[in-house]
Amino acid sequence: MSLAKLTVSALAIAAVSATAAVAQSRDNVQIAGSSTVLPYAAIVAEAFGENFEFPTPVVESGGSSTGLRRFCEGVGENTIDIANSSRPIRENEVATCAENGVTDIIEVRIGYDGIVFASDIDGNSFEFTPEHWYLALAAELPVDGALVANPNTNWSEVGDLPDQAIAAYIPGTRHGTREVFEENVILQGCEDSGAMEAIMEINGGDEDAAEEACMAIRTDGVSTDIDGDYTETLARISANPEGIGVFGLAFYENNTDRLQVATMSGVEPTVETISTGEYPVSRPLFFYIKAAHIGVIPGLKEFASFFVSDDIAGPFGPLAAYGLVSDPELAETQAKIENEETM
Amino acid sequence: MSDATAPSPTAPTSSLLKQDERTRRRNRAETRFRAYGMAAVIVGILALILLLTSILSNGLSSFRQTFITFPVTLAEERLDPQGNRDPAEMARVTTFGYAPLLGQSFVEHVQSIGIETGLGPREMAAMISDEAPGQLRAMVLANPELVGETITLELLAGGRIDGFFKGRVTMASAERDNNVSPEQLLLAEALREQGVMETRFNWNFITAPDASGQRPEAAGLGVAILGSFYMMIVVLVLALPIGVAASIYLEEFAPKNRFTDLIEVNISNLAAVPSIVFGILGLAIFINFAGLPQSAPIVGGLVLTLMTLPTIIIATRASLRAVPPSIRSAALGLGASKMQSVFHHVLPLAAPGILTGTIIGLAQALGETAPLLLIGMVAFVREYPSAPPDGFFDPASALPVQVYNWTQRSDPAFVERASGAIIVLLVFLIFMNAVAILLRRRFERRW
């Protein structure tokens, strides 16, 4: 009989403590979202825990879209307080948020992230332009008034580049980085090379369709989508030294002993060239605060202010040391959090 | 009988001593089969050896860490400008105020022991881990009387310096590395000869919480081990009684009809459901519906309970079935009730099998990551969960999750730590499986 008694009491304990927990309030900040912002958020969370009485926030990864979806699930302790995002929130996401009662959202831009092209350190050096990438990776190229499958298989065929087979490792479609890559590099290259006009001539002037045709990436194995993290891209390049990968600046900065970076339109990606806007492939990084949680979740506002303080997000702070390009308009962002200005 | 009159004058066509073609073929087939079997075993062993050598060679070094010992002067004008030792005022000095203090003391110590180096103070200070200012601040705030004194501290060295002593960073790689210079490595070498730097066993790898991407040297498994432990408690407390009760009912009491057949088929099916499905279920039921907190071991434990239940039920039913019916008949024949016969005779005899099944189910749950992804346990968690039962509701991480997290970090030092975490996880699994085998050996009865 003792087993039966044990069973009953165990279930009772579990039930009682479960009820107790629902009543108990959460005292730590919960963050989820972009895997690009994750390392920065983790650095800030760690420093926040060291310097404040509040518990260290919990930071989850999962991608910008997942983070914003969870952010928009509603208001309450079972929902996250902050969503990290490597792109601005979209109209439809704001609408979903509003539907679920999340109306007051504070948008915080923490800085900029450079997207760099890097290859094995012992291989050839590259000086790219967006045009090279378009010609190398487009699914179809306009030739003599018709779209034909991309015939290029060697970098030397697309421009004044070393004789090396094209093998590109680009972020998969679930990454926010992919969007930036397509818009700032491939589409740009399409326009620069004159292919955009040629495609519009073929399809009769439909600009949207032309842009789509420009950004269609070939699927014949020359380019590989990486759905994992930059560590996977790095592993692919270690396995295939002819490969060229797309990385975040911070990741490259941590692995300069294994990777060499290519210039884009003659500019080498550094924190300086990205902050001045000289280096063309960069994007802002954001996090979004649920204003309704300020004052309810202890430490939420303090954490947000700490995140964008000069000590942390400034040009000499730990985030910049890790590879974040600091925002010249940081003071405005600080004021925005101070006044809880919603979108 | 036979009217074949012709006798057979010749000797029998076959002999037992001389193999005919057919026998030889059969023997060859057997030899071949044995070779295939051997090959399969060898491939398995080789794969295991490969896995273990790769993990051990990458991961063993994570249990050792490089430390720097030097005297630190806790200047009063920096740490307590008002001079009244009020902890609230002293707390205003952040770690960014403590870092230069450490750097300065380190530079002075290097000069005082007479090591020549071409490095600037900034580069020298960069050899100390970013974790150190936080440690020092916590220490000073706990003991305000330390301000103004000079204390000798043992602090973590930076990840790249540590990598140099472990062979991960070399002079050649430092040449190309933006985060460390060969001069820093030379200084580190000189400091080691002086006894200022030392690489030794590091308990913090097992007890410390996770650290951010900038401090691989400080990252540890403490929160993950605690989180896994809490989840296992939840699984054990829930899955064992429910699983055993369900199996006893199904095996001993339930009528055999279509309905129980359906249940049986469903249980076997559940055992084969991919674990991520249980994660989706957990998110929908425990977090969204029941309102349990995210990232909490209780939710992880509940999800893993659902996952482990079929394993336990199947194992328990098998071991109940293995108890001979004569035992039940004897008990019933002596006047025991059905329930007495089960609880007094069948269950004790089946216990070793049930325990083995439970432990194997727990081991399986311990290594599971996928369902935890969806309930928010794949996260950066630095606070230790408090003692049970409150701790079940605090955010925590888990061992396999920590491995997964570390493999995604950009600093190469995390490769070593991820392998180290795998070693810890394997040790736990081996321990649990050993207990299962031991229990079976010791208590199993054969009929």
Boltz contact constraints between the chains, C-beta under 6 A:
constraints:
  - contact:
      token1: [A, 7]
      token2: [B, 241]
      max_distance: 6.0
  - contact:
      token1: [A, 10]
      token2: [B, 237]
      max_distance: 6.0
  - contact:
      token1: [A, 10]
      token2: [B, 241]
      max_distance: 6.0
  - contact:
      token1: [A, 17]
      token2: [B, 389]
      max_distance: 6.0
  - contact:
      token1: [A, 21]
      token2: [B, 393]
      max_distance: 6.0
  - contact:
      token1: [A, 22]
      token2: [B, 291]
      max_distance: 6.0
  - contact:
      token1: [A, 39]
      token2: [B, 213]
      max_distance: 6.0
  - contact:
      token1: [A, 42]
      token2: [B, 212]
      max_distance: 6.0
  - contact:
      token1: [A, 42]
      token2: [B, 380]
      max_distance: 6.0
  - contact:
      token1: [A, 43]
      token2: [B, 212]
      max_distance: 6.0
  - contact:
      token1: [A, 43]
      token2: [B, 214]
      max_distance: 6.0
  - contact:
      token1: [A, 46]
      token2: [B, 212]
      max_distance: 6.0
  - contact:
      token1: [A, 49]
      token2: [B, 382]
      max_distance: 6.0
  - contact:
      token1: [A, 50]
      token2: [B, 95]
      max_distance: 6.0
  - contact:
      token1: [A, 50]
      token2: [B, 134]
      max_distance: 6.0
  - contact:
      token1: [A, 51]
      token2: [B, 94]
      max_distance: 6.0
  - contact:
      token1: [A, 51]
      token2: [B, 95]
      max_distance: 6.0
  - contact:
      token1: [A, 55]
      token2: [B, 383]
      max_distance: 6.0
  - contact:
      token1: [A, 56]
      token2: [B, 382]
      max_distance: 6.0
  - contact:
      token1: [A, 56]
      token2: [B, 383]
      max_distance: 6.0
  - contact:
      token1: [A, 58]
      token2: [B, 295]
      max_distance: 6.0
  - contact:
      token1: [A, 58]
      token2: [B, 379]
      max_distance: 6.0
  - contact:
      token1: [A, 58]
      token2: [B, 381]
      max_distance: 6.0
  - contact:
      token1: [A, 58]
      token2: [B, 395]
      max_distance: 6.0
  - contact:
      token1: [A, 59]
      token2: [B, 380]
      max_distance: 6.0
  - contact:
      token1: [A, 60]
      token2: [B, 376]
      max_distance: 6.0
  - contact:
      token1: [A, 60]
      token2: [B, 379]
      max_distance: 6.0
  - contact:
      token1: [A, 78]
      token2: [B, 291]
      max_distance: 6.0
  - contact:
      token1: [A, 229]
      token2: [B, 408]
      max_distance: 6.0
  - contact:
      token1: [A, 231]
      token2: [B, 408]
      max_distance: 6.0
  - contact:
      token1: [A, 251]
      token2: [B, 410]
      max_distance: 6.0
  - contact:
      token1: [A, 253]
      token2: [B, 178]
      max_distance: 6.0
  - contact:
      token1: [A, 254]
      token2: [B, 410]
      max_distance: 6.0
  - contact:
      token1: [A, 254]
      token2: [B, 411]
      max_distance: 6.0
  - contact:
      token1: [A, 256]
      token2: [B, 176]
      max_distance: 6.0
  - contact:
      token1: [A, 256]
      token2: [B, 177]
      max_distance: 6.0
  - contact:
      token1: [A, 256]
      token2: [B, 178]
      max_distance: 6.0
  - contact:
      token1: [A, 257]
      token2: [B, 173]
      max_distance: 6.0
  - contact:
      token1: [A, 257]
      token2: [B, 176]
      max_distance: 6.0
  - contact:
      token1: [A, 257]
      token2: [B, 177]
      max_distance: 6.0
  - contact:
      token1: [A, 311]
      token2: [B, 96]
      max_distance: 6.0
  - contact:
      token1: [A, 322]
      token2: [B, 214]
      max_distance: 6.0
